[in-house]
Amino acid sequence: MPMARPSVSPRGPRQDKHLPDTEYSLRSRLLISLANDLAARGGEQFELDIPRMAFIGNQSAGKSSLVEAATGIAAPRDSGTCTRCPMQCTIMRSAGPWSCTITLRFLYDDKGNPLKGDKEVSFPTIYNLKDVEIWLRRAQAAILMPRANPLDFHDKSREELKGMQADMIPFSWNKVEVLVRDPEGADLSFVDLPDDFENQGAFELATQADPEGLRTIGVGTKPDMLTPGNTSGLDKWKDILEGTTSNLRHGYYSVKLPSDKEREEGHSRSELEEREKNFFGSTEPWKSLDNQSRLGMRNFVENTSRLLIGLIENNLPGIKKRVDSLLAKDTRLLSRLPELFTADNPIAVILLRVTAFCKTLQGTIDGTQGKDFVRKNRARYDTFKNEIKKTTPSLQGSGARPAPAAPAAASTPSGSAQSTTKLTPLGPIYVADVQATIQAHRTWELPSYVPFEATKEIILQHVEHWEDPLTHCFNDISKNTLDLIRSLVHDPKYFGRFPELVSFVETVIGQEVTALQAQVSELLQKKFNMENSSPLSTANLEQFNLERLTWLNQIYRNNAQPVYSDQHKVMADVHAYFHIASARFIDVVVLCIEEEWHKRLAVRLEESLIEKIPPLPRETLNILLGEDPKVSKERNTLTSRIENLKKIKDRLSQYEAQTREEAWGADLDGMN
């Protein structure tokens, strides 16, 4: 369960016997110490199955009195703080004098979120039993005021602590831990849970956590409340304690705790124990029980101690196995992280990475370092080529345009005729269409003269459809290029390990890309405008004449001495010129993009990065080479976990060595 804690360790001389003597050997004390140490080293964080006892009970059930009887220290009763944070109590038999040390252990912030590492604040060691109660109040107040300095509570009086209650938080997972070292004590460790648990109802809470009753121990704390006339209640408790009707595997106990008056009278522990013994020995139904081991505080402490020790010992193999598994897993995850980067000369490191990045970029563009990028661009150029080819005029040397079908419900207005001379964009061009275009451009020409404007109009009506494929092609090629650049920038071999450097490089690249894209787009637009306007010209006359004659021969292939019509001459000129111009345009666009975009971009990026990096101050350069915060956080988390797991493993190994030493000592004693 989540907790943060003040902890108390008692040490000091006293005359009363706080806990009855038990049969525990050194092994039991070693196990209790081991369990506490494992919990302090992160047992909850790693979900280690460390057995512990938790005292739960409704208000006024006598839980505080039970804690006092088990530990021998007086718990604060009227401050209201002891039930608002957990308190872990540990009693360990010690060869030295009685003493108590209180320590605050913070594992959670004031919002209940786990801290990266636990914070421990020690209180002074206490040697006088009567001083424990006030120090417990101070420790609990410090837990419930997490934003205050815990050391400021060392000199607070009871009255001052009561005055602070309005500023205290209602509940805290951070806990008060009480460790009692007692030469006459029994080995026991338990957690006193706060009001948030108690308000649920003790029985309900226990049932939720342990529905089969395998880990719950019942304690009746007020046996004197059963009067002799309450025969049904007396019989019920007799059956429960004897196990006849108990639904709990470990059964129930009954303890007679001192009343407030008895505490005020200052009876010694031995006197209170004797009074409890006399009560059970003279009162029904307790005195008639066959099994007297279920009565009295001494029996409760001794039996639960044995149970706790047994559980801890049984769980050790599983704990060790889980620690080894977690340690191997975290070590493996840490090894997969990049090594922590340090640089004595950051500018040299960055420039070397810039050079390597630009070299790879240029090599990828050229196709000397990987082929996929070039293949992807060539496929896009093929698409562009096909898109331009689709704009080739569909010249029909014979036949006539089919008459358009009249709309079923439409009528042509009187005095109007539907035009058949306007060409459908990229549709078939018939002889009659060419004749209509020639007629549209005739003015005062001689009868045998065909206006060039007719040829020009037909050509440009198709060339104007090159602009969209051109724009889309450059956009797609640019995207391919930027995707390549982005992948290289984020590659750990170049800049990817350093988020700040990635951001810096991307900013510089973004500026250069924006400027160069605008320049290349303008250049490509000029190339298009040259094709989409006068003059329509080509120096490749040999190819032009060959294409023109080839087209005419296909039309007049059955005439030995053909006489070409003006319409067919125009159509042949359009075919020949478009064949040459479209091929020329495709080549120019591809070369322009490769030369003016790709090659210039690689050069400009290297020049710009090398120009902007050297002037940066050393502090900025160090920031640029800073590790990714996510990686750093993961590294710190794993390192901390591994460190704690190693401490836990070392502590387990230490316990094994102690038990071997104990066994060796026992063997020697047996030989003697």
C-alpha positions in Angstrom: 0.0 0.0 0.0 1.3 3.5 -0.7 2.9 5.2 2.3 5.5 7.8 3.3 6.6 7.9 6.9 8.1 9.5 10.0 9.8 6.6 11.8 10.5 6.0 15.5 13.3 3.9 17.1 13.1 3.6 20.9 16.3 3.1 22.9 16.8 3.8 26.6 16.7 2.3 30.1 13.4 1.6 31.7 12.0 -0.5 34.5 8.8 -1.7 32.9 8.6 -4.6 30.4 6.9 -3.2 27.3 6.5 -6.5 25.5 6.3 -10.0 27.0 9.3 -12.1 26.3 9.1 -14.5 23.3 11.0 -17.5 22.0 12.5 -15.7 19.1 16.0 -16.4 18.2 18.5 -14.2 16.3 16.9 -15.6 13.1 13.6 -13.9 13.8 15.2 -10.6 14.5 17.2 -10.9 11.3 14.0 -11.5 9.3 12.2 -8.5 10.8 15.2 -6.3 10.1 15.4 -7.7 6.6 11.7 -7.0 5.9 11.9 -3.4 7.1 15.1 -2.8 5.1 13.5 -4.2 1.9 10.5 -2.0 2.4 12.7 1.1 3.0 14.7 0.3 -0.2 11.6 0.3 -2.4 9.8 -2.9 -1.8 6.5 -1.3 -2.5 7.8 0.3 -5.7 8.9 -3.0 -7.1 5.8 -4.8 -5.8 7.8 -7.2 -3.7 5.6 -9.5 -1.6 7.0 -8.4 1.8 4.6 -9.6 4.5 3.5 -7.1 7.1 0.8 -6.6 9.6 -1.8 -3.8 9.4 -3.9 -2.8 12.4 -7.3 -1.7 11.3 -10.4 -0.9 13.4 -13.3 1.4 13.7 -13.1 4.5 15.9 -13.2 3.7 19.6 -12.5 0.1 18.9 -9.4 0.3 21.1 -6.9 0.2 18.3 -4.7 3.0 19.8 -4.6 1.1 23.1 -3.7 -2.1 21.2 -0.8 -0.2 19.5 0.3 1.0 22.9 0.1 -2.4 24.4 2.2 -3.9 21.6 4.9 -1.2 21.5 4.9 0.1 25.0 4.9 3.7 23.8 2.0 6.1 24.3 0.4 7.1 21.1 -1.1 10.6 20.8 -4.8 10.4 21.6 -6.3 13.9 21.4 -4.4 15.6 18.6 -6.3 14.0 15.8 -3.1 13.5 13.8 -2.3 9.9 14.5 -5.3 8.7 12.5 -4.6 10.9 9.5 -1.3 9.2 8.3 -0.1 5.6 8.6 2.3 4.7 11.3 4.6 1.7 10.9 5.7 0.2 14.2 8.6 -2.2 14.6 9.8 -3.8 17.9 13.1 -5.5 17.9 14.9 -7.2 20.8 18.2 -5.4 21.4 21.1 -6.2 23.6 21.6 -2.5 24.4 19.5 -0.1 26.4 16.0 0.9 25.4 15.9 3.7 22.8 13.7 5.3 20.2 14.6 7.1 17.0 11.9 8.9 15.0 12.4 9.3 11.3 10.1 10.9 8.7 10.2 9.1 5.4 8.5 10.9 2.5 7.6 8.8 -0.5 4.8 10.9 -2.0 4.2 14.6 -2.7 1.2 16.5 -1.2 -0.9 15.4 -4.2 -0.2 11.7 -3.6 2.1 11.3 -6.6 5.2 9.1 -6.0 8.5 11.0 -5.6 11.5 10.1 -7.7 13.4 9.1 -4.6 12.3 8.8 -1.0 13.2 11.6 1.4 14.2 10.7 4.9 14.3 13.1 7.8 15.6 11.9 11.2 14.4 13.1 14.5 16.6 13.0 17.6 17.1 9.7 19.4 14.9 9.4 22.5 16.1 7.6 25.6 13.2 8.5 27.9 10.0 6.6 27.3 7.9 9.5 28.5 9.3 11.8 25.8 8.1 9.6 22.9 4.5 10.8 22.9 5.4 14.5 22.2 7.9 13.5 19.5 5.3 11.4 17.8 3.0 14.4 17.7 5.7 16.5 16.1 6.5 13.8 13.6 2.9 13.4 12.6 2.4 17.1 12.3 5.4 17.4 10.0 4.0 14.6 7.8 0.6 16.4 7.6 2.3 19.8 6.7 4.5 18.6 3.8 5.4 22.1 2.6 6.9 23.1 5.9 10.4 22.2 7.0 10.2 19.1 9.2 13.1 20.3 11.4 10.9 23.3 12.4 8.7 21.0 14.4 11.5 19.8 16.8 10.7 22.4 19.4 6.9 22.7 19.1 4.8 22.3 22.2 1.5 20.4 22.4 -0.4 23.7 22.4 1.5 24.9 19.3 0.8 21.7 17.5 -2.9 21.9 18.3 -3.0 25.4 16.9 -1.5 24.2 13.6 -4.2 21.6 12.9 -6.2 24.0 10.6 -3.2 24.1 8.2 -2.8 20.3 8.1 -3.9 18.2 5.2 -6.7 15.8 6.0 -4.7 12.7 5.0 -1.2 11.7 3.9 0.2 8.5 2.4 3.6 9.5 4.0 3.9 7.5 7.2 5.3 7.7 10.7 7.6 4.8 11.3 8.3 3.7 14.8 11.2 1.3 15.5 11.5 0.2 19.1 14.7 -1.5 20.3 13.9 -3.2 23.5 16.2 -5.7 25.4 13.0 -7.4 26.7 10.8 -7.0 23.6 9.5 -9.4 21.0 10.2 -9.1 17.3 7.1 -7.7 15.6 6.3 -5.2 12.8 2.9 -3.8 11.8 1.2 -0.7 10.2 -1.4 1.3 12.0 -3.7 2.5 9.2 -5.3 6.0 9.2 -8.9 7.2 9.3 -9.5 7.0 5.6 -9.3 3.2 6.0 -11.1 3.1 9.3 -14.1 5.0 7.9 -14.7 2.2 5.4 -15.4 -0.2 8.3 -12.8 -2.5 9.5 -14.6 -5.7 8.7 -15.6 -4.4 5.2 -12.0 -3.4 4.5 -10.6 -6.8 5.7 -13.2 -8.7 3.6 -12.2 -6.7 0.5 -8.5 -7.4 0.9 -8.9 -11.0 2.2 -12.3 -12.4 1.1 -11.5 -16.0 2.2 -10.1 -15.0 5.6 -6.7 -16.5 5.0 -4.7 -13.4 6.2 -7.0 -11.7 8.7 -6.7 -12.0 12.5 -9.6 -10.8 14.6 -8.9 -9.1 18.0 -11.6 -8.4 20.6 -10.4 -5.4 22.6 -13.2 -4.9 25.1 -14.0 -8.3 26.8 -15.1 -6.5 30.0 -18.1 -5.0 28.0 -19.7 -8.5 28.0 -21.7 -8.7 31.2 -22.6 -12.1 32.8 -26.2 -11.6 31.8 -25.3 -11.4 28.1 -25.3 -15.2 27.7 -25.7 -15.2 23.9 -22.8 -12.8 23.5 -20.6 -14.8 25.8 -21.4 -18.1 24.1 -20.8 -16.5 20.7 -17.3 -15.3 21.7 -16.5 -18.6 23.3 -17.3 -20.4 20.0 -15.3 -17.9 18.0 -12.2 -18.1 20.2 -12.3 -21.9 20.3 -12.6 -21.9 16.5 -16.0 -23.5 16.3 -17.6 -20.6 14.3 -14.5 -18.6 13.3 -14.4 -17.7 9.6 -10.7 -16.7 9.8 -7.9 -19.1 9.2 -5.8 -17.7 12.0 -8.8 -17.1 14.3 -9.4 -14.5 16.9 -7.8 -13.2 20.1 -9.2 -11.3 23.0 -7.1 -8.8 25.0 -8.0 -6.7 28.0 -6.6 -3.3 27.5 -6.1 -0.7 30.3 -8.8 1.8 30.8 -8.1 5.6 30.7 -8.3 5.6 34.5 -5.7 2.8 34.8 -3.4 4.6 32.5 -3.8 7.8 34.5 -3.0 5.9 37.7 0.4 5.1 36.3 0.4 1.3 36.7 3.5 -0.4 35.4 3.4 -2.7 32.4 3.9 -5.8 34.5 1.0 -4.7 36.8 -1.3 -4.1 33.8 -0.3 -7.5 32.4 -1.1 -9.2 35.7 -4.5 -7.4 35.9 -5.3 -8.7 32.4 -4.3 -12.2 33.4 -6.4 -12.1 36.5 -9.4 -10.9 34.5 -9.3 -13.7 32.0 -8.6 -16.2 34.8 -11.7 -15.2 36.8 -14.3 -14.2 34.3 -16.6 -16.3 32.1 -16.5 -17.4 29.4 -12.8 -16.7 29.2 -11.7 -18.7 32.2 -13.5 -21.8 30.8 -11.8 -21.8 27.4 -9.8 -24.9 26.7 -7.4 -23.0 24.6 -6.0 -20.1 26.8 -3.5 -19.2 24.1 -6.1 -16.9 22.5 -6.3 -14.7 25.5 -4.1 -11.8 26.6 -1.7 -9.4 24.9 1.3 -11.7 25.5 -0.2 -14.5 23.5 -1.3 -12.2 20.8 2.1 -10.7 20.3 4.0 -14.0 20.5 1.7 -15.8 18.1 1.4 -13.1 15.5 5.2 -12.6 15.7 5.7 -16.3 14.8 3.2 -16.0 12.0 4.8 -12.9 10.6 8.3 -14.4 10.7 7.1 -17.5 9.0 5.4 -15.6 6.2 8.5 -13.5 5.6 10.8 -16.5 5.5 8.4 -18.4 3.1 8.3 -15.4 0.7 12.0 -14.8 0.5 12.7 -17.1 -2.5 9.9 -15.4 -4.5 11.2 -12.0 -3.5 14.8 -12.9 -4.5 13.5 -14.3 -7.9 11.5 -11.1 -8.6 14.5 -8.9 -7.7 16.8 -10.8 -10.1 14.2 -10.6 -12.8 13.6 -6.9 -12.4 17.3 -6.2 -12.2 18.0 -8.1 -15.4 15.1 -6.4 -17.2 16.1 -2.9 -16.1 19.8 -3.5 -16.9 18.8 -4.7 -20.4 16.7 -1.6 -20.9 19.5 0.7 -19.7 22.0 -1.0 -22.1 19.7 -0.2 -25.0 19.8 3.5 -24.3 22.5 5.6 -26.1 25.6 6.2 -24.0 25.6 9.5 -22.1 27.2 12.0 -24.5 30.0 14.4 -23.5 32.1 16.7 -25.7 35.2 18.7 -24.9 34.9 20.5 -28.3 31.2 20.9 -29.1 31.7 23.0 -32.2 33.9 20.3 -33.8 31.3 17.6 -32.9 28.5 19.5 -34.5 30.4 20.4 -37.7 31.5 16.8 -38.2 27.9 15.8 -37.9 26.8 18.5 -40.4 29.4 17.4 -42.9 28.4 13.8 -42.5 24.7 14.7 -42.9 25.3 16.8 -46.0 27.5 14.1 -47.5 24.8 11.4 -47.0 22.1 13.8 -48.3 24.1 14.5 -51.5 24.9 10.8 -51.9 21.3 9.9 -51.6 20.2 12.5 -54.1 22.9 11.2 -56.6 22.0 7.6 -55.9 25.4 6.6 -54.7 24.1 6.0 -51.1 21.0 4.0 -51.5 18.7 3.8 -54.6 15.2 4.1 -53.1 15.1 7.9 -53.1 16.2 8.2 -56.8 13.8 5.3 -57.8 10.9 7.1 -56.1 11.7 10.3 -57.9 12.1 8.7 -61.3 8.7 7.0 -60.8 7.3 10.5 -60.2 9.0 11.9 -63.3 7.5 9.0 -65.3 4.1 10.0 -64.0 4.8 13.6 -65.0 5.9 12.5 -68.5 2.7 10.5 -69.0 0.6 13.4 -67.8 2.2 15.7 -70.4 1.8 13.0 -73.1 -1.9 12.8 -72.3 -2.2 16.5 -73.5 -1.0 15.5 -77.1 -3.5 16.8 -79.6 -5.8 14.0 -80.9 -5.6 14.8 -84.6 -8.1 13.0 -86.8 -6.9 13.2 -90.4 -10.2 11.7 -91.7 -13.8 11.5 -90.7 -16.1 14.1 -89.2 -17.1 15.1 -85.7 -20.2 13.2 -84.6 -23.3 15.5 -84.2 -24.1 16.2 -80.6 -27.2 14.5 -79.2 -30.0 17.1 -78.6 -31.2 17.2 -75.0 -34.5 15.4 -74.7 -36.5 18.2 -73.1 -34.6 21.1 -74.5 -35.3 23.3 -77.6 -33.0 25.6 -79.5 -34.2 29.2 -79.3 -35.4 30.6 -82.6 -32.7 32.3 -84.6 -29.8 30.7 -82.9 -27.5 27.8 -84.0 -25.3 25.6 -81.8 -21.6 26.2 -82.6 -19.5 23.3 -83.7 -16.2 25.2 -84.2 -15.1 25.5 -80.5 -12.6 22.7 -79.7 -13.3 20.5 -76.7 -10.3 20.7 -74.3 -8.0 17.7 -75.1 -10.8 16.2 -77.3 -10.4 14.9 -80.9 -9.6 17.5 -83.5 -11.1 16.9 -86.9 -10.3 18.4 -90.3 -13.5 20.6 -90.1 -12.3 21.9 -86.7 -8.9 22.9 -88.2 -10.7 24.5 -91.2 -12.9 26.5 -88.8 -9.8 27.7 -86.8 -8.1 28.7 -90.1 -11.1 30.7 -91.2 -11.3 32.4 -87.8 -7.8 33.8 -88.2 -8.1 34.9 -91.9 -8.0 38.6 -92.7 -6.4 39.9 -95.9 -4.1 36.9 -96.6 -3.7 35.5 -100.1 -5.9 32.5 -100.8 -3.0 30.0 -100.6 -1.7 31.5 -97.3 -2.6 29.8 -94.0 -2.4 32.1 -91.0 0.2 30.9 -88.4 -2.1 32.0 -85.6 -4.3 29.0 -86.4 -1.5 26.6 -85.8 -0.4 28.5 -82.7 -3.9 28.4 -81.2 -4.3 24.7 -81.6 -0.8 24.1 -80.0 -1.3 26.5 -77.1 -4.8 25.1 -76.3 -2.9 21.9 -75.4 0.3 23.4 -73.9 -1.7 25.3 -71.3 -2.6 22.0 -69.7 1.1 21.4 -68.8 1.0 23.9 -65.8 -0.9 21.7 -63.3 1.2 18.5 -63.9 4.3 20.7 -63.6 3.2 22.2 -60.2 2.1 18.8 -58.8 5.3 17.1 -59.9 7.6 19.7 -58.2 5.4 19.6 -55.0 5.7 15.8 -54.8 9.4 15.8 -55.5 9.9 18.5 -52.9 7.9 16.4 -50.4 10.1 13.4 -51.1 13.2 15.6 -50.6 11.9 17.1 -47.3 10.9 13.6 -46.0 14.5 12.5 -46.8 16.0 15.5 -45.0 13.7 15.0 -42.0 14.6 11.4 -41.6 18.3 12.2 -41.8 18.1 15.1 -39.4 16.3 12.8 -36.8 18.8 10.0 -37.4 20.9 9.5 -34.2 24.0 9.3 -36.5 23.6 12.9 -37.3 21.5 15.1 -35.0 18.7 12.8 -33.7 20.2 12.3 -30.3 20.0 16.0 -29.5 16.5 17.6 -29.5 17.9 21.1 -29.3 20.3 20.5 -32.2 17.5 19.0 -34.2 15.4 22.1 -33.6 18.3 24.4 -34.6 19.1 22.4 -37.7 15.4 22.2 -38.8 15.1 26.0 -38.4 18.1 26.7 -40.6 17.0 24.1 -43.2 13.4 25.5 -43.1 14.7 28.9 -44.1 16.9 27.6 -46.9 14.1 25.3 -48.2 11.5 28.1 -48.3 13.8 30.4 -50.2 15.0 27.8 -52.7 11.5 26.4 -53.3 10.4 29.9 -54.2 13.3 30.3 -56.6 12.8 26.9 -58.3 9.1 27.4 -58.6 9.7 30.7 -60.3 12.2 29.2 -62.6 9.8 26.3 -63.5 7.1 28.8 -64.1 9.3 30.7 -66.6 10.0 27.4 -68.4 6.3 26.8 -68.7 5.6 30.4 -69.9 8.3 30.0 -72.6 6.4 27.0 -74.0 3.0 28.6 -73.5 3.6 31.7 -75.6 5.3 33.0 -78.7 7.6 32.3 -80.4 6.8 28.7 -81.1 10.2 27.6 -82.3 12.6 24.7 -82.5 16.1 24.4 -83.8 15.6 20.6 -84.3 14.3 21.1 -87.9 15.4 17.7 -89.0 13.3 16.0 -86.4 10.5 18.4 -87.0 10.4 17.7 -90.8 10.7 13.9 -90.2 7.7 13.9 -87.7 5.7 16.2 -90.1 6.3 14.0 -93.1 5.6 10.8 -91.2 2.2 12.1 -90.1 1.3 13.2 -93.6 2.4 9.9 -95.2 0.0 8.1 -92.8 -2.9 10.2 -94.1 -1.9 10.0 -97.8 -0.3 6.6 -97.8 -2.5 5.4 -100.8 -1.5 8.4 -103.0 1.5 8.1 -105.2 1.7 11.9 -105.7 -0.2 13.4 -102.8 -1.4 17.0 -102.8 -1.6 18.0 -99.1 -4.6 20.1 -98.0 -4.1 23.2 -95.9 -5.9 21.6 -93.0 -3.6 18.5 -93.1 -0.5 20.7 -93.3 -1.6 22.5 -90.2 -2.3 19.3 -88.4 1.1 17.9 -89.4 2.8 21.0 -88.1 0.9 20.7 -84.8 1.8 17.1 -84.5 5.5 17.6 -85.2 6.0 20.7 -83.0 4.1 19.2 -80.1 6.2 16.0 -80.3 9.4 18.0 -80.0 8.1 20.6 -77.6 6.6 18.2 -75.1 9.8 16.0 -75.0 11.8 19.2 -74.6 9.6 20.4 -71.8 9.8 17.1 -69.9 13.6 17.0 -70.1 13.9 20.7 -69.1 11.7 20.2 -66.0 13.5 17.1 -64.8 16.9 18.7 -65.3 15.8 21.9 -63.7 14.5 20.2 -60.6 17.6 18.0 -60.2 20.1 20.8 -60.8 18.4 23.8 -59.3 16.6 22.1 -56.5 18.4 18.9 -55.4 22.0 19.7 -56.0 21.8 23.4 -55.0 19.8 22.4 -51.8 22.5 20.1 -50.6 25.2 22.7 -51.2 23.2 25.5 -49.6 22.3 23.5 -46.5 26.0 22.7 -45.8 27.1 26.3 -46.5 24.3 27.8 -44.3 24.8 25.4 -41.3 28.6 25.8 -41.4 28.2 29.6 -41.5 25.7 29.7 -38.6 27.2 27.3 -36.1 30.8 28.6 -35.4 29.6 32.1 -34.1 27.4 30.4 -31.4 28.7 30.8 -27.8 30.0 27.8 -26.0 27.0 27.7 -23.7 24.6 27.5 -26.7 26.7 24.8 -28.3 26.6 22.7 -25.1 22.8 23.2 -25.0 22.5 22.0 -28.6 24.3 18.8 -27.6 22.1 18.2 -24.5 20.5 14.8 -24.2 16.9 14.2 -25.1 14.9 14.9 -21.8 12.9 11.7 -22.4 16.0 9.6 -22.7 17.6 11.4 -19.7 14.5 10.8 -17.6 14.4 7.1 -18.6 18.1 6.8 -17.9 17.7 8.4 -14.5 14.7 6.2 -13.6 16.4 3.0 -14.7 19.6 3.9 -13.0 17.8 4.7 -9.7 15.8 1.5 -10.0 18.9 -0.6 -10.7 20.7 1.1 -7.7 17.8 0.3 -5.4 17.4 -3.3 -6.7 21.1 -3.9 -6.2 20.8 -2.6 -2.6 17.9 -5.0 -2.1 19.9 -7.8 -3.6 22.9 -7.0 -1.4 20.6 -6.9 1.6 19.2 -10.3 0.7 22.7 -11.6 0.3 23.7 -10.1 3.6 20.8 -11.9 5.3 21.9 -15.2 3.7 25.4 -14.7 5.1 24.0 -13.9 8.5 21.9 -17.0 8.6 24.9 -19.1 7.5 27.0 -17.6 10.2 24.2 -18.2 12.7 23.9 -21.8 11.7 27.7 -22.3 11.9 27.6 -20.8 15.4 24.8 -23.1 16.4 26.8 -26.1 15.1 29.9 -25.1 17.1 27.7 -24.7 20.2 26.4 -28.2 19.6 29.9 -29.6 19.3 30.9 -28.0 22.6 
